[in-house]
Amino acid sequence: MRIRLHGTPTETAATLAALARVLDIRHQSRPYPDRPPSTLHRIYLDATPREDAHR
């Protein structure tokens, strides 16, 4: 599945860490900043459910 994280660098880092506990992150894009004056950015993930997360 393809997932887009959108938020502050702190928010996206925390969310990525939480998702990595239940998903196998196969690819992570670089951060794409929003246009100023926004301080948010986007990170795109390609992920699949982890086999061991179901146990």
mmCIF file of the N, C-alpha and C atoms, coordinates in Angstrom:
data_MODEL
# 
_entry.id   MODEL 
# 
loop_
_atom_site.group_PDB 
_atom_site.id 
_atom_site.type_symbol 
_atom_site.label_atom_id 
_atom_site.label_alt_id 
_atom_site.label_comp_id 
_atom_site.label_asym_id 
_atom_site.label_entity_id 
_atom_site.label_seq_id 
_atom_site.pdbx_PDB_ins_code 
_atom_site.Cartn_x 
_atom_site.Cartn_y 
_atom_site.Cartn_z 
_atom_site.occupancy 
_atom_site.B_iso_or_equiv 
_atom_site.pdbx_formal_charge 
_atom_site.auth_seq_id 
_atom_site.auth_comp_id 
_atom_site.auth_asym_id 
_atom_site.auth_atom_id 
_atom_site.pdbx_PDB_model_num 
ATOM 1   N N  . MET A 1 1  ? 0.840  -1.170  0.000  1.00 0.00 ? 1  MET A N  1 
ATOM 2   C CA . MET A 1 1  ? 0.000  0.000   0.000  1.00 0.00 ? 1  MET A CA 1 
ATOM 3   C C  . MET A 1 1  ? 0.885  1.232   0.000  1.00 0.00 ? 1  MET A C  1 
ATOM 4   N N  . ARG A 1 2  ? 0.338  2.313   -0.472 1.00 0.00 ? 2  ARG A N  1 
ATOM 5   C CA . ARG A 1 2  ? 1.055  3.593   -0.504 1.00 0.00 ? 2  ARG A CA 1 
ATOM 6   C C  . ARG A 1 2  ? 0.406  4.495   0.541  1.00 0.00 ? 2  ARG A C  1 
ATOM 7   N N  . ILE A 1 3  ? 1.231  5.093   1.382  1.00 0.00 ? 3  ILE A N  1 
ATOM 8   C CA . ILE A 1 3  ? 0.753  5.941   2.475  1.00 0.00 ? 3  ILE A CA 1 
ATOM 9   C C  . ILE A 1 3  ? 1.439  7.292   2.368  1.00 0.00 ? 3  ILE A C  1 
ATOM 10  N N  . ARG A 1 4  ? 0.680  8.346   2.594  1.00 0.00 ? 4  ARG A N  1 
ATOM 11  C CA . ARG A 1 4  ? 1.264  9.691   2.633  1.00 0.00 ? 4  ARG A CA 1 
ATOM 12  C C  . ARG A 1 4  ? 1.162  10.216  4.051  1.00 0.00 ? 4  ARG A C  1 
ATOM 13  N N  . LEU A 1 5  ? 2.295  10.584  4.629  1.00 0.00 ? 5  LEU A N  1 
ATOM 14  C CA . LEU A 1 5  ? 2.315  11.262  5.916  1.00 0.00 ? 5  LEU A CA 1 
ATOM 15  C C  . LEU A 1 5  ? 2.432  12.752  5.636  1.00 0.00 ? 5  LEU A C  1 
ATOM 16  N N  . HIS A 1 6  ? 1.666  13.546  6.341  1.00 0.00 ? 6  HIS A N  1 
ATOM 17  C CA . HIS A 1 6  ? 1.672  14.990  6.122  1.00 0.00 ? 6  HIS A CA 1 
ATOM 18  C C  . HIS A 1 6  ? 1.624  15.669  7.478  1.00 0.00 ? 6  HIS A C  1 
ATOM 19  N N  . GLY A 1 7  ? 2.649  16.424  7.812  1.00 0.00 ? 7  GLY A N  1 
ATOM 20  C CA . GLY A 1 7  ? 2.686  17.104  9.104  1.00 0.00 ? 7  GLY A CA 1 
ATOM 21  C C  . GLY A 1 7  ? 4.039  17.748  9.322  1.00 0.00 ? 7  GLY A C  1 
ATOM 22  N N  . THR A 1 8  ? 4.296  18.093  10.574 1.00 0.00 ? 8  THR A N  1 
ATOM 23  C CA . THR A 1 8  ? 5.587  18.666  10.927 1.00 0.00 ? 8  THR A CA 1 
ATOM 24  C C  . THR A 1 8  ? 6.633  17.556  10.909 1.00 0.00 ? 8  THR A C  1 
ATOM 25  N N  . PRO A 1 9  ? 7.909  17.909  10.839 1.00 0.00 ? 9  PRO A N  1 
ATOM 26  C CA . PRO A 1 9  ? 8.939  16.871  10.884 1.00 0.00 ? 9  PRO A CA 1 
ATOM 27  C C  . PRO A 1 9  ? 8.841  15.991  12.137 1.00 0.00 ? 9  PRO A C  1 
ATOM 28  N N  . THR A 1 10 ? 8.527  16.570  13.268 1.00 0.00 ? 10 THR A N  1 
ATOM 29  C CA . THR A 1 10 ? 8.387  15.801  14.510 1.00 0.00 ? 10 THR A CA 1 
ATOM 30  C C  . THR A 1 10 ? 7.209  14.847  14.429 1.00 0.00 ? 10 THR A C  1 
ATOM 31  N N  . GLU A 1 11 ? 6.084  15.319  13.912 1.00 0.00 ? 11 GLU A N  1 
ATOM 32  C CA . GLU A 1 11 ? 4.894  14.466  13.787 1.00 0.00 ? 11 GLU A CA 1 
ATOM 33  C C  . GLU A 1 11 ? 5.131  13.309  12.825 1.00 0.00 ? 11 GLU A C  1 
ATOM 34  N N  . THR A 1 12 ? 5.729  13.593  11.685 1.00 0.00 ? 12 THR A N  1 
ATOM 35  C CA . THR A 1 12 ? 5.923  12.528  10.710 1.00 0.00 ? 12 THR A CA 1 
ATOM 36  C C  . THR A 1 12 ? 6.958  11.509  11.197 1.00 0.00 ? 12 THR A C  1 
ATOM 37  N N  . ALA A 1 13 ? 7.979  11.945  11.903 1.00 0.00 ? 13 ALA A N  1 
ATOM 38  C CA . ALA A 1 13 ? 8.974  11.011  12.448 1.00 0.00 ? 13 ALA A CA 1 
ATOM 39  C C  . ALA A 1 13 ? 8.336  10.088  13.482 1.00 0.00 ? 13 ALA A C  1 
ATOM 40  N N  . ALA A 1 14 ? 7.510  10.637  14.368 1.00 0.00 ? 14 ALA A N  1 
ATOM 41  C CA . ALA A 1 14 ? 6.839  9.829   15.384 1.00 0.00 ? 14 ALA A CA 1 
ATOM 42  C C  . ALA A 1 14 ? 5.859  8.855   14.745 1.00 0.00 ? 14 ALA A C  1 
ATOM 43  N N  . THR A 1 15 ? 5.131  9.300   13.745 1.00 0.00 ? 15 THR A N  1 
ATOM 44  C CA . THR A 1 15 ? 4.167  8.440   13.072 1.00 0.00 ? 15 THR A CA 1 
ATOM 45  C C  . THR A 1 15 ? 4.872  7.344   12.284 1.00 0.00 ? 15 THR A C  1 
ATOM 46  N N  . LEU A 1 16 ? 5.961  7.666   11.647 1.00 0.00 ? 16 LEU A N  1 
ATOM 47  C CA . LEU A 1 16 ? 6.731  6.670   10.915 1.00 0.00 ? 16 LEU A CA 1 
ATOM 48  C C  . LEU A 1 16 ? 7.241  5.584   11.864 1.00 0.00 ? 16 LEU A C  1 
ATOM 49  N N  . ALA A 1 17 ? 7.732  5.980   13.034 1.00 0.00 ? 17 ALA A N  1 
ATOM 50  C CA . ALA A 1 17 ? 8.208  5.001   14.018 1.00 0.00 ? 17 ALA A CA 1 
ATOM 51  C C  . ALA A 1 17 ? 7.073  4.087   14.479 1.00 0.00 ? 17 ALA A C  1 
ATOM 52  N N  . ALA A 1 18 ? 5.887  4.649   14.708 1.00 0.00 ? 18 ALA A N  1 
ATOM 53  C CA . ALA A 1 18 ? 4.732  3.848   15.132 1.00 0.00 ? 18 ALA A CA 1 
ATOM 54  C C  . ALA A 1 18 ? 4.291  2.897   14.025 1.00 0.00 ? 18 ALA A C  1 
ATOM 55  N N  . LEU A 1 19 ? 4.258  3.370   12.798 1.00 0.00 ? 19 LEU A N  1 
ATOM 56  C CA . LEU A 1 19 ? 3.853  2.516   11.674 1.00 0.00 ? 19 LEU A CA 1 
ATOM 57  C C  . LEU A 1 19 ? 4.847  1.380   11.435 1.00 0.00 ? 19 LEU A C  1 
ATOM 58  N N  . ALA A 1 20 ? 6.127  1.635   11.673 1.00 0.00 ? 20 ALA A N  1 
ATOM 59  C CA . ALA A 1 20 ? 7.151  0.612   11.450 1.00 0.00 ? 20 ALA A CA 1 
ATOM 60  C C  . ALA A 1 20 ? 6.997  -0.575  12.394 1.00 0.00 ? 20 ALA A C  1 
ATOM 61  N N  . ARG A 1 21 ? 6.269  -0.392  13.493 1.00 0.00 ? 21 ARG A N  1 
ATOM 62  C CA . ARG A 1 21 ? 6.029  -1.505  14.411 1.00 0.00 ? 21 ARG A CA 1 
ATOM 63  C C  . ARG A 1 21 ? 5.016  -2.490  13.849 1.00 0.00 ? 21 ARG A C  1 
ATOM 64  N N  . VAL A 1 22 ? 4.146  -2.051  12.944 1.00 0.00 ? 22 VAL A N  1 
ATOM 65  C CA . VAL A 1 22 ? 3.100  -2.938  12.412 1.00 0.00 ? 22 VAL A CA 1 
ATOM 66  C C  . VAL A 1 22 ? 3.161  -3.106  10.896 1.00 0.00 ? 22 VAL A C  1 
ATOM 67  N N  . LEU A 1 23 ? 3.984  -2.311  10.227 1.00 0.00 ? 23 LEU A N  1 
ATOM 68  C CA . LEU A 1 23 ? 4.116  -2.402  8.781  1.00 0.00 ? 23 LEU A CA 1 
ATOM 69  C C  . LEU A 1 23 ? 5.568  -2.628  8.396  1.00 0.00 ? 23 LEU A C  1 
ATOM 70  N N  . ASP A 1 24 ? 5.774  -3.318  7.306  1.00 0.00 ? 24 ASP A N  1 
ATOM 71  C CA . ASP A 1 24 ? 7.097  -3.455  6.717  1.00 0.00 ? 24 ASP A CA 1 
ATOM 72  C C  . ASP A 1 24 ? 7.246  -2.303  5.726  1.00 0.00 ? 24 ASP A C  1 
ATOM 73  N N  . ILE A 1 25 ? 8.060  -1.306  6.095  1.00 0.00 ? 25 ILE A N  1 
ATOM 74  C CA . ILE A 1 25 ? 8.261  -0.134  5.246  1.00 0.00 ? 25 ILE A CA 1 
ATOM 75  C C  . ILE A 1 25 ? 9.259  -0.521  4.160  1.00 0.00 ? 25 ILE A C  1 
ATOM 76  N N  . ARG A 1 26 ? 8.785  -0.655  2.941  1.00 0.00 ? 26 ARG A N  1 
ATOM 77  C CA . ARG A 1 26 ? 9.634  -1.100  1.829  1.00 0.00 ? 26 ARG A CA 1 
ATOM 78  C C  . ARG A 1 26 ? 10.356 0.068   1.163  1.00 0.00 ? 26 ARG A C  1 
ATOM 79  N N  . HIS A 1 27 ? 9.752  1.231   1.182  1.00 0.00 ? 27 HIS A N  1 
ATOM 80  C CA . HIS A 1 27 ? 10.388 2.424   0.605  1.00 0.00 ? 27 HIS A CA 1 
ATOM 81  C C  . HIS A 1 27 ? 9.853  3.648   1.315  1.00 0.00 ? 27 HIS A C  1 
ATOM 82  N N  . GLN A 1 28 ? 10.747 4.596   1.548  1.00 0.00 ? 28 GLN A N  1 
ATOM 83  C CA . GLN A 1 28 ? 10.378 5.871   2.167  1.00 0.00 ? 28 GLN A CA 1 
ATOM 84  C C  . GLN A 1 28 ? 10.966 6.980   1.305  1.00 0.00 ? 28 GLN A C  1 
ATOM 85  N N  . SER A 1 29 ? 10.119 7.926   0.900  1.00 0.00 ? 29 SER A N  1 
ATOM 86  C CA . SER A 1 29 ? 10.604 9.042   0.084  1.00 0.00 ? 29 SER A CA 1 
ATOM 87  C C  . SER A 1 29 ? 11.345 10.057  0.952  1.00 0.00 ? 29 SER A C  1 
ATOM 88  N N  . ARG A 1 30 ? 11.996 10.947  0.280  1.00 0.00 ? 30 ARG A N  1 
ATOM 89  C CA . ARG A 1 30 ? 12.563 12.092  0.999  1.00 0.00 ? 30 ARG A CA 1 
ATOM 90  C C  . ARG A 1 30 ? 11.414 12.992  1.430  1.00 0.00 ? 30 ARG A C  1 
ATOM 91  N N  . PRO A 1 31 ? 11.616 13.876  2.408  1.00 0.00 ? 31 PRO A N  1 
ATOM 92  C CA . PRO A 1 31 ? 10.558 14.835  2.779  1.00 0.00 ? 31 PRO A CA 1 
ATOM 93  C C  . PRO A 1 31 ? 10.364 15.870  1.671  1.00 0.00 ? 31 PRO A C  1 
ATOM 94  N N  . TYR A 1 32 ? 9.121  16.084  1.304  1.00 0.00 ? 32 TYR A N  1 
ATOM 95  C CA . TYR A 1 32 ? 8.769  17.121  0.322  1.00 0.00 ? 32 TYR A CA 1 
ATOM 96  C C  . TYR A 1 32 ? 8.112  18.269  1.075  1.00 0.00 ? 32 TYR A C  1 
ATOM 97  N N  . PRO A 1 33 ? 8.759  19.427  1.143  1.00 0.00 ? 33 PRO A N  1 
ATOM 98  C CA . PRO A 1 33 ? 8.168  20.550  1.882  1.00 0.00 ? 33 PRO A CA 1 
ATOM 99  C C  . PRO A 1 33 ? 6.978  21.154  1.145  1.00 0.00 ? 33 PRO A C  1 
ATOM 100 N N  . ASP A 1 34 ? 5.994  21.592  1.924  1.00 0.00 ? 34 ASP A N  1 
ATOM 101 C CA . ASP A 1 34 ? 4.885  22.360  1.361  1.00 0.00 ? 34 ASP A CA 1 
ATOM 102 C C  . ASP A 1 34 ? 5.409  23.738  0.971  1.00 0.00 ? 34 ASP A C  1 
ATOM 103 N N  . ARG A 1 35 ? 4.625  24.426  0.190  1.00 0.00 ? 35 ARG A N  1 
ATOM 104 C CA . ARG A 1 35 ? 5.017  25.786  -0.197 1.00 0.00 ? 35 ARG A CA 1 
ATOM 105 C C  . ARG A 1 35 ? 4.959  26.707  1.015  1.00 0.00 ? 35 ARG A C  1 
ATOM 106 N N  . PRO A 1 36 ? 5.917  27.648  1.103  1.00 0.00 ? 36 PRO A N  1 
ATOM 107 C CA . PRO A 1 36 ? 5.874  28.632  2.196  1.00 0.00 ? 36 PRO A CA 1 
ATOM 108 C C  . PRO A 1 36 ? 4.576  29.426  2.148  1.00 0.00 ? 36 PRO A C  1 
ATOM 109 N N  . PRO A 1 37 ? 4.037  29.814  3.247  1.00 0.00 ? 37 PRO A N  1 
ATOM 110 C CA . PRO A 1 37 ? 4.638  29.856  4.574  1.00 0.00 ? 37 PRO A CA 1 
ATOM 111 C C  . PRO A 1 37 ? 4.437  28.575  5.396  1.00 0.00 ? 37 PRO A C  1 
ATOM 112 N N  . SER A 1 38 ? 3.926  27.539  4.814  1.00 0.00 ? 38 SER A N  1 
ATOM 113 C CA . SER A 1 38 ? 3.702  26.300  5.554  1.00 0.00 ? 38 SER A CA 1 
ATOM 114 C C  . SER A 1 38 ? 5.032  25.719  6.043  1.00 0.00 ? 38 SER A C  1 
ATOM 115 N N  . THR A 1 39 ? 5.006  25.124  7.232  1.00 0.00 ? 39 THR A N  1 
ATOM 116 C CA . THR A 1 39 ? 6.180  24.449  7.784  1.00 0.00 ? 39 THR A CA 1 
ATOM 117 C C  . THR A 1 39 ? 6.006  22.931  7.735  1.00 0.00 ? 39 THR A C  1 
ATOM 118 N N  . LEU A 1 40 ? 4.964  22.475  7.049  1.00 0.00 ? 40 LEU A N  1 
ATOM 119 C CA . LEU A 1 40 ? 4.677  21.053  6.965  1.00 0.00 ? 40 LEU A CA 1 
ATOM 120 C C  . LEU A 1 40 ? 5.388  20.432  5.770  1.00 0.00 ? 40 LEU A C  1 
ATOM 121 N N  . HIS A 1 41 ? 5.536  19.110  5.835  1.00 0.00 ? 41 HIS A N  1 
ATOM 122 C CA . HIS A 1 41 ? 6.069  18.403  4.681  1.00 0.00 ? 41 HIS A CA 1 
ATOM 123 C C  . HIS A 1 41 ? 5.370  17.062  4.528  1.00 0.00 ? 41 HIS A C  1 
ATOM 124 N N  . ARG A 1 42 ? 5.643  16.399  3.402  1.00 0.00 ? 42 ARG A N  1 
ATOM 125 C CA . ARG A 1 42 ? 5.023  15.112  3.085  1.00 0.00 ? 42 ARG A CA 1 
ATOM 126 C C  . ARG A 1 42 ? 6.111  14.065  2.928  1.00 0.00 ? 42 ARG A C  1 
ATOM 127 N N  . ILE A 1 43 ? 5.806  12.861  3.402  1.00 0.00 ? 43 ILE A N  1 
ATOM 128 C CA . ILE A 1 43 ? 6.666  11.708  3.176  1.00 0.00 ? 43 ILE A CA 1 
ATOM 129 C C  . ILE A 1 43 ? 5.764  10.605  2.642  1.00 0.00 ? 43 ILE A C  1 
ATOM 130 N N  . TYR A 1 44 ? 6.202  9.961   1.587  1.00 0.00 ? 44 TYR A N  1 
ATOM 131 C CA . TYR A 1 44 ? 5.440  8.867   0.984  1.00 0.00 ? 44 TYR A CA 1 
ATOM 132 C C  . TYR A 1 44 ? 6.091  7.542   1.355  1.00 0.00 ? 44 TYR A C  1 
ATOM 133 N N  . LEU A 1 45 ? 5.253  6.574   1.705  1.00 0.00 ? 45 LEU A N  1 
ATOM 134 C CA . LEU A 1 45 ? 5.731  5.253   2.093  1.00 0.00 ? 45 LEU A CA 1 
ATOM 135 C C  . LEU A 1 45 ? 5.097  4.199   1.212  1.00 0.00 ? 45 LEU A C  1 
ATOM 136 N N  . ASP A 1 46 ? 5.867  3.174   0.906  1.00 0.00 ? 46 ASP A N  1 
ATOM 137 C CA . ASP A 1 46 ? 5.335  1.945   0.337  1.00 0.00 ? 46 ASP A CA 1 
ATOM 138 C C  . ASP A 1 46 ? 5.496  0.916   1.443  1.00 0.00 ? 46 ASP A C  1 
ATOM 139 N N  . ALA A 1 47 ? 4.401  0.290   1.850  1.00 0.00 ? 47 ALA A N  1 
ATOM 140 C CA . ALA A 1 47 ? 4.445  -0.610  3.000  1.00 0.00 ? 47 ALA A CA 1 
ATOM 141 C C  . ALA A 1 47 ? 3.488  -1.775  2.822  1.00 0.00 ? 47 ALA A C  1 
ATOM 142 N N  . THR A 1 48 ? 3.783  -2.838  3.568  1.00 0.00 ? 48 THR A N  1 
ATOM 143 C CA . THR A 1 48 ? 2.902  -4.002  3.636  1.00 0.00 ? 48 THR A CA 1 
ATOM 144 C C  . THR A 1 48 ? 2.763  -4.395  5.094  1.00 0.00 ? 48 THR A C  1 
ATOM 145 N N  . PRO A 1 49 ? 1.669  -5.059  5.463  1.00 0.00 ? 49 PRO A N  1 
ATOM 146 C CA . PRO A 1 49 ? 1.524  -5.506  6.847  1.00 0.00 ? 49 PRO A CA 1 
ATOM 147 C C  . PRO A 1 49 ? 2.647  -6.489  7.212  1.00 0.00 ? 49 PRO A C  1 
ATOM 148 N N  . ARG A 1 50 ? 3.158  -6.374  8.426  1.00 0.00 ? 50 ARG A N  1 
ATOM 149 C CA . ARG A 1 50 ? 4.191  -7.294  8.900  1.00 0.00 ? 50 ARG A CA 1 
ATOM 150 C C  . ARG A 1 50 ? 3.541  -8.599  9.322  1.00 0.00 ? 50 ARG A C  1 
ATOM 151 N N  . GLU A 1 51 ? 4.182  -9.669  8.986  1.00 0.00 ? 51 GLU A N  1 
ATOM 152 C CA . GLU A 1 51 ? 3.661  -10.990 9.359  1.00 0.00 ? 51 GLU A CA 1 
ATOM 153 C C  . GLU A 1 51 ? 3.611  -11.158 10.869 1.00 0.00 ? 51 GLU A C  1 
ATOM 154 N N  . ASP A 1 52 ? 4.639  -10.689 11.577 1.00 0.00 ? 52 ASP A N  1 
ATOM 155 C CA . ASP A 1 52 ? 4.687  -10.872 13.026 1.00 0.00 ? 52 ASP A CA 1 
ATOM 156 C C  . ASP A 1 52 ? 3.778  -9.912  13.792 1.00 0.00 ? 52 ASP A C  1 
ATOM 157 N N  . ALA A 1 53 ? 3.207  -8.918  13.120 1.00 0.00 ? 53 ALA A N  1 
ATOM 158 C CA . ALA A 1 53 ? 2.302  -7.978  13.785 1.00 0.00 ? 53 ALA A CA 1 
ATOM 159 C C  . ALA A 1 53 ? 0.944  -8.588  14.084 1.00 0.00 ? 53 ALA A C  1 
ATOM 160 N N  . HIS A 1 54 ? 0.627  -9.717  13.455 1.00 0.00 ? 54 HIS A N  1 
ATOM 161 C CA . HIS A 1 54 ? -0.670 -10.357 13.641 1.00 0.00 ? 54 HIS A CA 1 
ATOM 162 C C  . HIS A 1 54 ? -0.674 -11.321 14.813 1.00 0.00 ? 54 HIS A C  1 
ATOM 163 N N  . ARG A 1 55 ? 0.468  -11.523 15.440 1.00 0.00 ? 55 ARG A N  1 
ATOM 164 C CA . ARG A 1 55 ? 0.567  -12.491 16.541 1.00 0.00 ? 55 ARG A CA 1 
ATOM 165 C C  . ARG A 1 55 ? 0.558  -11.845 17.880 1.00 0.00 ? 55 ARG A C  1 
# 
